[in-house]
Amino acid sequence: MNKTTIRLSEFTQDRLKEIAQRKGLSVSQLINEISLRYIGAEEGARMMAERAARGSKAKALAALKAIREADRPPLPEDRFTASSEQPRPSARKARNRPA
């Protein structure tokens, strides 16, 4: 692991110490955890922006229109349930039903 010196306000340093103590971590471990979470959030936002740039609003709206016009009732497994009630189907094979 690399060693880095950072400047923090006294307020920030005190809060980090308090949080680290509550979590049973060193300040260094806490800063590493915070940094990894931030990196994950930034990467996720970047990936979503890239996907959005590749997407097509017209195609999405056409797909939604086709679903509305299919005029078929939802499948039982499409019902929203508490995660403890039943596991979600692992694949979309349930949707491969005859029209």
Secondary structure, DSSP 8 states (H G I E B T S, - for coil): ---------HHHHHHHHHHHHHHT--HHHHHHHHHHHHHHHHHHHHHHHHHHHH--HHHHHHHHHHHHHH-----GGGS---TTT----SSGGGG----
